[in-house]
Amino acid sequence: MDAVSIITEPRRREILRLVWDEERSASEIASHFAISFGAVSQHLGVLRRAGLILVRPDGTRRFYRANREALQPFAVLLEQMWTNQLDRLAELAEAAEPERPR
């Protein structure tokens, strides 16, 4: 599987966003998803095998962070995707607000 296919999967993209600026444990990453820990673990494995995230073992825990060097060719694309998602979320929030009298 090529890197573009890997990062276009929404959950993997979200994992990359979570570990972009800070290292996080697998359980902390999993807490952001409404899927099983095992499913998150599989996504982490795909990202790790592709070299897109780095893992640091600490006892029985594993800590993950983005491999920014490997992701450098995709950094602009990823940041644009995250910005677009935030823009879309803002639009949805604004549309859901009740209209206030002027």
N, CA, C and O atoms as a Tinker XYZ file with bonds, in Angstrom:
   408  protein
     1  N      0.853000   -1.175000    0.000000    73     2
     2  CA     0.000000    0.000000    0.000000    64     1     3
     3  C      0.901000    1.241000    0.000000    63     2     4     5
     4  O      1.847000    1.334000    0.783000    81     3
     5  N      0.595000    2.183000   -0.883000    73     3     6
     6  CA     1.443000    3.371000   -0.969000    64     5     7
     7  C      1.020000    4.413000    0.079000    63     6     8     9
     8  O     -0.090000    4.359000    0.609000    81     7
     9  N      1.911000    5.347000    0.362000    73     7    10
    10  CA     1.692000    6.342000    1.416000    64     9    11
    11  C      0.451000    7.188000    1.168000    63    10    12    13
    12  O     -0.257000    7.527000    2.116000    81    11
    13  N      0.174000    7.535000   -0.073000    73    11    14
    14  CA    -1.007000    8.360000   -0.370000    64    13    15
    15  C     -2.275000    7.601000    0.007000    63    14    16    17
    16  O     -3.171000    8.172000    0.629000    81    15
    17  N     -2.364000    6.338000   -0.356000    73    15    18
    18  CA    -3.530000    5.531000    0.015000    64    17    19
    19  C     -3.660000    5.425000    1.521000    63    18    20    21
    20  O     -4.768000    5.437000    2.057000    81    19
    21  N     -2.550000    5.323000    2.193000    73    19    22
    22  CA    -2.561000    5.188000    3.649000    64    21    23
    23  C     -3.086000    6.457000    4.306000    63    22    24    25
    24  O     -3.937000    6.383000    5.192000    81    23
    25  N     -2.593000    7.618000    3.889000    73    23    26
    26  CA    -3.002000    8.852000    4.577000    64    25    27
    27  C     -4.359000    9.376000    4.128000    63    26    28    29
    28  O     -4.908000   10.273000    4.767000    81    27
    29  N     -4.912000    8.838000    3.047000    73    27    30
    30  CA    -6.234000    9.302000    2.646000    64    29    31
    31  C     -7.348000    8.623000    3.436000    63    30    32    33
    32  O     -8.494000    9.069000    3.381000    81    31
    33  N     -7.039000    7.560000    4.167000    73    31    34
    34  CA    -8.045000    6.922000    5.013000    64    33    35
    35  C     -8.313000    7.866000    6.188000    63    34    36    37
    36  O     -7.373000    8.236000    6.891000    81    35
    37  N     -9.566000    8.263000    6.421000    73    35    38
    38  CA    -9.876000    9.295000    7.427000    64    37    39
    39  C     -9.373000    9.006000    8.838000    63    38    40    41
    40  O     -8.900000    9.924000    9.508000    81    39
    41  N     -9.456000    7.790000    9.303000    73    39    42
    42  CA    -8.993000    7.506000   10.665000    64    41    43
    43  C     -7.479000    7.606000   10.771000    63    42    44    45
    44  O     -6.954000    8.080000   11.779000    81    43
    45  N     -6.790000    7.169000    9.755000    73    43    46
    46  CA    -5.319000    7.281000    9.771000    64    45    47
    47  C     -4.901000    8.744000    9.706000    63    46    48    49
    48  O     -3.945000    9.158000   10.363000    81    47
    49  N     -5.621000    9.513000    8.915000    73    47    50
    50  CA    -5.339000   10.950000    8.842000    64    49    51
    51  C     -5.561000   11.593000   10.206000    63    50    52    53
    52  O     -4.782000   12.450000   10.623000    81    51
    53  N     -6.608000   11.191000   10.895000    73    51    54
    54  CA    -6.881000   11.728000   12.233000    64    53    55
    55  C     -5.808000   11.295000   13.220000    63    54    56    57
    56  O     -5.404000   12.085000   14.074000    81    55
    57  N     -5.341000   10.063000   13.119000    73    55    58
    58  CA    -4.241000    9.607000   13.982000    64    57    59
    59  C     -3.009000   10.475000   13.741000    63    58    60    61
    60  O     -2.347000   10.901000   14.687000    81    59
    61  N     -2.709000   10.733000   12.480000    73    59    62
    62  CA    -1.546000   11.583000   12.175000    64    61    63
    63  C     -1.723000   12.977000   12.761000    63    62    64    65
    64  O     -0.768000   13.565000   13.269000    81    63
    65  N     -2.933000   13.504000   12.694000    73    63    66
    66  CA    -3.190000   14.830000   13.275000    64    65    67
    67  C     -2.949000   14.794000   14.784000    63    66    68    69
    68  O     -2.370000   15.724000   15.346000    81    67
    69  N     -3.391000   13.723000   15.435000    73    67    70
    70  CA    -3.239000   13.615000   16.887000    64    69    71
    71  C     -1.777000   13.531000   17.315000    63    70    72    73
    72  O     -1.411000   14.041000   18.373000    81    71
    73  N     -0.944000   12.894000   16.501000    73    71    74
    74  CA     0.458000   12.705000   16.894000    64    73    75
    75  C      1.400000   13.656000   16.149000    63    74    76    77
    76  O      2.619000   13.499000   16.209000    81    75
    77  N      0.841000   14.628000   15.458000    73    75    78
    78  CA     1.652000   15.566000   14.676000    64    77    79
    79  C      2.533000   16.429000   15.574000    63    78    80    81
    80  O      3.717000   16.612000   15.290000    81    79
    81  N      1.961000   16.964000   16.659000    73    79    82
    82  CA     2.692000   17.889000   17.523000    64    81    83
    83  C      3.164000   17.286000   18.837000    63    82    84    85
    84  O      4.013000   17.861000   19.518000    81    83
    85  N      2.619000   16.133000   19.194000    73    83    86
    86  CA     3.032000   15.522000   20.453000    64    85    87
    87  C      2.917000   14.015000   20.401000    63    86    88    89
    88  O      2.104000   13.454000   19.666000    81    87
    89  N      3.738000   13.390000   21.185000    73    87    90
    90  CA     3.731000   11.938000   21.312000    64    89    91
    91  C      2.513000   11.535000   22.150000    63    90    92    93
    92  O      2.192000   12.193000   23.140000    81    91
    93  N      1.843000   10.460000   21.751000    73    91    94
    94  CA     0.669000    9.978000   22.483000    64    93    95
    95  C      0.713000    8.467000   22.596000    63    94    96    97
    96  O      1.255000    7.775000   21.733000    81    95
    97  N      0.132000    7.970000   23.679000    73    95    98
    98  CA     0.053000    6.522000   23.859000    64    97    99
    99  C     -1.051000    5.966000   22.969000    63    98   100   101
   100  O     -1.937000    6.695000   22.522000    81    99
   101  N     -0.980000    4.672000   22.725000    73    99   102
   102  CA    -2.001000    4.019000   21.902000    64   101   103
   103  C     -3.377000    4.176000   22.535000    63   102   104   105
   104  O     -4.356000    4.418000   21.829000    81   103
   105  N     -3.464000    4.043000   23.855000    73   103   106
   106  CA    -4.774000    4.173000   24.507000    64   105   107
   107  C     -5.303000    5.596000   24.413000    63   106   108   109
   108  O     -6.510000    5.792000   24.270000    81   107
   109  N     -4.437000    6.582000   24.488000    73   107   110
   110  CA    -4.875000    7.974000   24.336000    64   109   111
   111  C     -5.390000    8.220000   22.910000    63   110   112   113
   112  O     -6.405000    8.888000   22.715000    81   111
   113  N     -4.690000    7.681000   21.938000    73   111   114
   114  CA    -5.134000    7.811000   20.549000    64   113   115
   115  C     -6.492000    7.134000   20.380000    63   114   116   117
   116  O     -7.407000    7.703000   19.783000    81   115
   117  N     -6.615000    5.928000   20.904000    73   115   118
   118  CA    -7.861000    5.163000   20.761000    64   117   119
   119  C     -9.047000    5.880000   21.405000    63   118   120   121
   120  O    -10.180000    5.723000   20.952000    81   119
   121  N     -8.800000    6.661000   22.451000    73   119   122
   122  CA    -9.897000    7.345000   23.145000    64   121   123
   123  C    -10.580000    8.394000   22.260000    63   122   124   125
   124  O    -11.667000    8.866000   22.597000    81   123
   125  N     -9.973000    8.757000   21.161000    73   123   126
   126  CA   -10.537000    9.752000   20.246000    64   125   127
   127  C    -11.451000    9.131000   19.190000    63   126   128   129
   128  O    -12.011000    9.844000   18.357000    81   127
   129  N    -11.604000    7.811000   19.221000    73   127   130
   130  CA   -12.365000    7.122000   18.188000    64   129   131
   131  C    -13.497000    6.293000   18.782000    63   130   132   133
   132  O    -13.417000    5.828000   19.919000    81   131
   133  N    -14.538000    6.121000   18.001000    73   131   134
   134  CA   -15.675000    5.289000   18.406000    64   133   135
   135  C    -15.552000    3.902000   17.778000    63   134   136   137
   136  O    -16.546000    3.300000   17.371000    81   135
   137  N    -14.331000    3.414000   17.708000    73   135   138
   138  CA   -14.060000    2.062000   17.201000    64   137   139
   139  C    -13.229000    1.341000   18.254000    63   138   140   141
   140  O    -12.740000    1.969000   19.193000    81   139
   141  N    -13.070000    0.058000   18.110000    73   139   142
   142  CA   -12.352000   -0.733000   19.116000    64   141   143
   143  C    -10.864000   -0.363000   19.157000    63   142   144   145
   144  O    -10.294000    0.155000   18.196000    81   143
   145  N    -10.270000   -0.654000   20.310000    73   143   146
   146  CA    -8.833000   -0.446000   20.456000    64   145   147
   147  C     -8.085000   -1.263000   19.412000    63   146   148   149
   148  O     -7.089000   -0.799000   18.855000    81   147
   149  N     -8.560000   -2.485000   19.141000    73   147   150
   150  CA    -7.923000   -3.344000   18.146000    64   149   151
   151  C     -7.915000   -2.719000   16.758000    63   150   152   153
   152  O     -6.928000   -2.821000   16.029000    81   151
   153  N     -9.021000   -2.071000   16.397000    73   151   154
   154  CA    -9.092000   -1.409000   15.087000    64   153   155
   155  C     -8.107000   -0.250000   15.020000    63   154   156   157
   156  O     -7.441000   -0.056000   14.003000    81   155
   157  N     -8.013000    0.524000   16.102000    73   155   158
   158  CA    -7.040000    1.625000   16.143000    64   157   159
   159  C     -5.625000    1.062000   16.064000    63   158   160   161
   160  O     -4.767000    1.612000   15.374000    81   159
   161  N     -5.392000   -0.027000   16.766000    73   159   162
   162  CA    -4.082000   -0.670000   16.744000    64   161   163
   163  C     -3.702000   -1.106000   15.333000    63   162   164   165
   164  O     -2.545000   -0.980000   14.933000    81   163
   165  N     -4.671000   -1.617000   14.583000    73   163   166
   166  CA    -4.395000   -1.998000   13.193000    64   165   167
   167  C     -4.012000   -0.786000   12.356000    63   166   168   169
   168  O     -3.087000   -0.861000   11.548000    81   167
   169  N     -4.711000    0.325000   12.539000    73   167   170
   170  CA    -4.360000    1.549000   11.806000    64   169   171
   171  C     -2.953000    2.021000   12.191000    63   170   172   173
   172  O     -2.177000    2.440000   11.332000    81   171
   173  N     -2.631000    1.950000   13.482000    73   171   174
   174  CA    -1.286000    2.331000   13.927000    64   173   175
   175  C     -0.240000    1.426000   13.279000    63   174   176   177
   176  O      0.832000    1.892000   12.892000    81   175
   177  N     -0.546000    0.142000   13.162000    73   175   178
   178  CA     0.383000   -0.793000   12.521000    64   177   179
   179  C      0.628000   -0.461000   11.064000    63   178   180   181
   180  O      1.762000   -0.530000   10.588000    81   179
   181  N     -0.434000   -0.100000   10.350000    73   179   182
   182  CA    -0.289000    0.284000    8.932000    64   181   183
   183  C      0.602000    1.521000    8.826000    63   182   184   185
   184  O      1.509000    1.571000    7.995000    81   183
   185  N      0.337000    2.520000    9.672000    73   183   186
   186  CA     1.135000    3.753000    9.644000    64   185   187
   187  C      2.591000    3.479000   10.020000    63   186   188   189
   188  O      3.507000    4.042000    9.420000    81   187
   189  N      2.798000    2.619000   11.009000    73   187   190
   190  CA     4.157000    2.288000   11.438000    64   189   191
   191  C      4.920000    1.537000   10.366000    63   190   192   193
   192  O      6.070000    1.864000   10.072000    81   191
   193  N      4.283000    0.525000    9.775000    73   191   194
   194  CA     4.964000   -0.247000    8.721000    64   193   195
   195  C      5.312000    0.622000    7.518000    63   194   196   197
   196  O      6.303000    0.364000    6.835000    81   195
   197  N      4.517000    1.636000    7.256000    73   195   198
   198  CA     4.793000    2.553000    6.144000    64   197   199
   199  C      5.855000    3.583000    6.520000    63   198   200   201
   200  O      6.309000    4.348000    5.669000    81   199
   201  N      6.249000    3.601000    7.785000    73   199   202
   202  CA     7.268000    4.556000    8.238000    64   201   203
   203  C      6.718000    5.956000    8.469000    63   202   204   205
   204  O      7.485000    6.916000    8.557000    81   203
   205  N      5.396000    6.083000    8.570000    73   203   206
   206  CA     4.787000    7.410000    8.715000    64   205   207
   207  C      4.636000    7.844000   10.166000    63   206   208   209
   208  O      4.447000    9.028000   10.448000    81   207
   209  N      4.719000    6.887000   11.084000    73   207   210
   210  CA     4.763000    7.219000   12.502000    64   209   211
   211  C      5.908000    6.449000   13.132000    63   210   212   213
   212  O      6.324000    5.402000   12.635000    81   211
   213  N      6.403000    6.980000   14.222000    73   211   214
   214  CA     7.476000    6.349000   14.979000    64   213   215
   215  C      6.894000    5.871000   16.299000    63   214   216   217
   216  O      5.982000    6.494000   16.842000    81   215
   217  N      7.414000    4.780000   16.810000    73   215   218
   218  CA     6.922000    4.226000   18.068000    64   217   219
   219  C      8.063000    4.166000   19.073000    63   218   220   221
   220  O      9.194000    3.812000   18.738000    81   219
   221  N      7.739000    4.520000   20.313000    73   219   222
   222  CA     8.715000    4.428000   21.399000    64   221   223
   223  C      8.120000    3.546000   22.487000    63   222   224   225
   224  O      7.157000    3.939000   23.146000    81   223
   225  N      8.686000    2.356000   22.682000    73   223   226
   226  CA     8.181000    1.508000   23.760000    64   225   227
   227  C      8.633000    2.044000   25.121000    63   226   228   229
   228  O      9.750000    2.542000   25.262000    81   227
   229  N      7.765000    1.938000   26.103000    73   227   230
   230  CA     8.091000    2.324000   27.479000    64   229   231
   231  C      7.398000    1.314000   28.387000    63   230   232   233
   232  O      6.227000    1.479000   28.731000    81   231
   233  N      8.117000    0.282000   28.769000    73   231   234
   234  CA     7.510000   -0.807000   29.524000    64   233   235
   235  C      6.499000   -1.517000   28.644000    63   234   236   237
   236  O      6.831000   -1.963000   27.546000    81   235
   237  N      5.260000   -1.623000   29.124000    73   235   238
   238  CA     4.217000   -2.292000   28.341000    64   237   239
   239  C      3.465000   -1.322000   27.436000    63   238   240   241
   240  O      2.609000   -1.740000   26.656000    81   239
   241  N      3.774000   -0.053000   27.531000    73   239   242
   242  CA     3.069000    0.952000   26.726000    64   241   243
   243  C      3.875000    1.309000   25.484000    63   242   244   245
   244  O      5.094000    1.145000   25.441000    81   243
   245  N      3.169000    1.794000   24.488000    73   243   246
   246  CA     3.787000    2.263000   23.246000    64   245   247
   247  C      3.353000    3.708000   23.027000    63   246   248   249
   248  O      2.179000    4.041000   23.189000    81   247
   249  N      4.293000    4.554000   22.662000    73   247   250
   250  CA     4.014000    5.955000   22.391000    64   249   251
   251  C      4.328000    6.241000   20.929000    63   250   252   253
   252  O      5.352000    5.809000   20.400000    81   251
   253  N      3.440000    6.967000   20.299000    73   251   254
   254  CA     3.520000    7.220000   18.864000    64   253   255
   255  C      3.674000    8.706000   18.593000    63   254   256   257
   256  O      3.156000    9.554000   19.320000    81   255
   257  N      4.403000    8.995000   17.520000    73   255   258
   258  CA     4.513000   10.379000   17.034000    64   257   259
   259  C      4.694000   10.328000   15.516000    63   258   260   261
   260  O      5.178000    9.341000   14.961000    81   259
   261  N      4.300000   11.396000   14.877000    73   259   262
   262  CA     4.425000   11.465000   13.425000    64   261   263
   263  C      5.901000   11.473000   13.039000    63   262   264   265
   264  O      6.725000   12.105000   13.700000    81   263
   265  N      6.214000   10.776000   11.980000    73   263   266
   266  CA     7.559000   10.809000   11.409000    64   265   267
   267  C      7.555000   11.960000   10.401000    63   266   268   269
   268  O      7.330000   11.763000    9.207000    81   267
   269  N      7.806000   13.150000   10.906000    73   267   270
   270  CA     7.700000   14.347000   10.069000    64   269   271
   271  C      8.634000   14.314000    8.864000    63   270   272   273
   272  O      8.308000   14.850000    7.805000    81   271
   273  N      9.772000   13.695000    9.026000    73   271   274
   274  CA    10.702000   13.601000    7.890000    64   273   275
   275  C     10.073000   12.801000    6.751000    63   274   276   277
   276  O     10.120000   13.214000    5.592000    81   275
   277  N      9.485000   11.660000    7.087000    73   275   278
   278  CA     8.842000   10.827000    6.063000    64   277   279
   279  C      7.587000   11.493000    5.502000    63   278   280   281
   280  O      7.233000   11.285000    4.341000    81   279
   281  N      6.917000   12.294000    6.331000    73   279   282
   282  CA     5.676000   12.944000    5.918000    64   281   283
   283  C      5.892000   14.295000    5.252000    63   282   284   285
   284  O      4.937000   14.903000    4.768000    81   283
   285  N      7.125000   14.771000    5.220000    73   283   286
   286  CA     7.400000   16.098000    4.659000    64   285   287
   287  C      6.795000   16.310000    3.268000    63   286   288   289
   288  O      6.238000   17.378000    3.012000    81   287
   289  N      6.883000   15.336000    2.365000    73   287   290
   290  CA     6.271000   15.543000    1.052000    64   289   291
   291  C      4.752000   15.718000    1.118000    63   290   292   293
   292  O      4.147000   16.271000    0.200000    81   291
   293  N      4.140000   15.248000    2.203000    73   291   294
   294  CA     2.685000   15.314000    2.343000    64   293   295
   295  C      2.231000   16.375000    3.341000    63   294   296   297
   296  O      1.030000   16.554000    3.539000    81   295
   297  N      3.165000   17.077000    3.970000    73   295   298
   298  CA     2.825000   18.011000    5.052000    64   297   299
   299  C      1.822000   19.072000    4.600000    63   298   300   301
   300  O      0.846000   19.331000    5.304000    81   299
   301  N      2.042000   19.673000    3.467000    73   299   302
   302  CA     1.130000   20.713000    2.989000    64   301   303
   303  C     -0.245000   20.122000    2.719000    63   302   304   305
   304  O     -1.262000   20.716000    3.076000    81   303
   305  N     -0.278000   18.964000    2.095000    73   303   306
   306  CA    -1.544000   18.296000    1.809000    64   305   307
   307  C     -2.295000   17.966000    3.094000    63   306   308   309
   308  O     -3.496000   18.220000    3.187000    81   307
   309  N     -1.601000   17.402000    4.090000    73   307   310
   310  CA    -2.238000   17.047000    5.351000    64   309   311
   311  C     -2.770000   18.282000    6.065000    63   310   312   313
   312  O     -3.911000   18.288000    6.527000    81   311
   313  N     -1.962000   19.315000    6.159000    73   311   314
   314  CA    -2.398000   20.530000    6.839000    64   313   315
   315  C     -3.588000   21.152000    6.115000    63   314   316   317
   316  O     -4.491000   21.687000    6.758000    81   315
   317  N     -3.599000   21.088000    4.798000    73   315   318
   318  CA    -4.732000   21.602000    4.033000    64   317   319
   319  C     -5.987000   20.782000    4.319000    63   318   320   321
   320  O     -7.073000   21.341000    4.469000    81   319
   321  N     -5.843000   19.450000    4.395000    73   319   322
   322  CA    -6.990000   18.592000    4.710000    64   321   323
   323  C     -7.542000   18.928000    6.088000    63   322   324   325
   324  O     -8.756000   19.035000    6.266000    81   323
   325  N     -6.641000   19.097000    7.074000    73   323   326
   326  CA    -7.089000   19.393000    8.433000    64   325   327
   327  C     -7.757000   20.756000    8.481000    63   326   328   329
   328  O     -8.771000   20.921000    9.159000    81   327
   329  N     -7.208000   21.733000    7.773000    73   327   330
   330  CA    -7.812000   23.067000    7.736000    64   329   331
   331  C     -9.180000   23.004000    7.076000    63   330   332   333
   332  O    -10.132000   23.615000    7.561000    81   331
   333  N     -9.286000   22.271000    5.977000    73   331   334
   334  CA   -10.572000   22.131000    5.297000    64   333   335
   335  C    -11.604000   21.483000    6.213000    63   334   336   337
   336  O    -12.770000   21.877000    6.211000    81   335
   337  N    -11.185000   20.496000    6.992000    73   335   338
   338  CA   -12.106000   19.848000    7.921000    64   337   339
   339  C    -12.557000   20.826000    9.002000    63   338   340   341
   340  O    -13.728000   20.838000    9.381000    81   339
   341  N    -11.635000   21.641000    9.495000    73   339   342
   342  CA   -12.005000   22.635000   10.504000    64   341   343
   343  C    -12.946000   23.682000    9.918000    63   342   344   345
   344  O    -13.896000   24.108000   10.575000    81   343
   345  N    -12.680000   24.093000    8.688000    73   343   346
   346  CA   -13.572000   25.052000    8.021000    64   345   347
   347  C    -14.960000   24.458000    7.865000    63   346   348   349
   348  O    -15.957000   25.145000    8.089000    81   347
   349  N    -15.039000   23.194000    7.485000    73   347   350
   350  CA   -16.331000   22.527000    7.301000    64   349   351
   351  C    -17.062000   22.414000    8.641000    63   350   352   353
   352  O    -18.276000   22.613000    8.701000    81   351
   353  N    -16.341000   22.101000    9.702000    73   351   354
   354  CA   -16.934000   22.015000   11.026000    64   353   355
   355  C    -17.497000   23.372000   11.451000    63   354   356   357
   356  O    -18.593000   23.442000   12.008000    81   355
   357  N    -16.765000   24.429000   11.196000    73   355   358
   358  CA   -17.242000   25.779000   11.523000    64   357   359
   359  C    -18.510000   26.107000   10.745000    63   358   360   361
   360  O    -19.446000   26.687000   11.294000    81   359
   361  N    -18.541000   25.739000    9.469000    73   359   362
   362  CA   -19.738000   25.981000    8.661000    64   361   363
   363  C    -20.939000   25.227000    9.224000    63   362   364   365
   364  O    -22.037000   25.779000    9.305000    81   363
   365  N    -20.737000   23.978000    9.610000    73   363   366
   366  CA   -21.827000   23.185000   10.173000    64   365   367
   367  C    -22.312000   23.768000   11.498000    63   366   368   369
   368  O    -23.515000   23.806000   11.761000    81   367
   369  N    -21.377000   24.221000   12.332000    73   367   370
   370  CA   -21.750000   24.815000   13.618000    64   369   371
   371  C    -22.547000   26.099000   13.407000    63   370   372   373
   372  O    -23.542000   26.340000   14.090000    81   371
   373  N    -22.107000   26.910000   12.467000    73   371   374
   374  CA   -22.820000   28.151000   12.175000    64   373   375
   375  C    -24.209000   27.872000   11.617000    63   374   376   377
   376  O    -25.162000   28.572000   11.960000    81   375
   377  N    -24.337000   26.878000   10.776000    73   375   378
   378  CA   -25.631000   26.534000   10.193000    64   377   379
   379  C    -26.587000   25.981000   11.255000    63   378   380   381
   380  O    -27.803000   26.131000   11.133000    81   379
   381  N    -26.040000   25.342000   12.294000    73   379   382
   382  CA   -26.871000   24.765000   13.336000    64   381   383
   383  C    -27.319000   25.776000   14.375000    63   382   384   385
   384  O    -28.251000   25.510000   15.134000    81   383
   385  N    -26.664000   26.940000   14.421000    73   383   386
   386  CA   -27.052000   27.979000   15.382000    64   385   387
   387  C    -28.404000   28.552000   15.019000    63   386   388   389
   388  O    -28.667000   28.824000   13.848000    81   387
   389  N    -29.288000   28.742000   16.028000    73   387   390
   390  CA   -30.562000   29.393000   15.716000    64   389   391
   391  C    -30.323000   30.854000   15.349000    63   390   392   393
   392  O    -29.432000   31.508000   15.891000    81   391
   393  N    -31.117000   31.341000   14.441000    73   391   394
   394  CA   -30.975000   32.741000   14.036000    64   393   395
   395  C    -31.400000   33.641000   15.170000    63   394   396   397
   396  O    -32.421000   33.411000   15.818000    81   395
   397  N    -30.604000   34.672000   15.402000    73   395   398
   398  CA   -30.915000   35.642000   16.465000    64   397   399
   399  C    -31.566000   36.862000   15.845000    63   398   400   401
   400  O    -31.210000   37.273000   14.741000    81   399
   401  N    -32.518000   37.438000   16.556000    73   399   402
   402  CA   -33.110000   38.676000   16.018000    64   401   403
   403  C    -32.073000   39.783000   15.943000    63   402   404   405
   404  O    -31.180000   39.870000   16.786000    81   403
   405  N    -32.193000   40.605000   14.955000    73   403   406
   406  CA   -31.211000   41.695000   14.766000    64   405   407
   407  C    -31.641000   42.930000   15.448000    63   406   408
   408  O    -30.941000   43.940000   15.394000    81   407
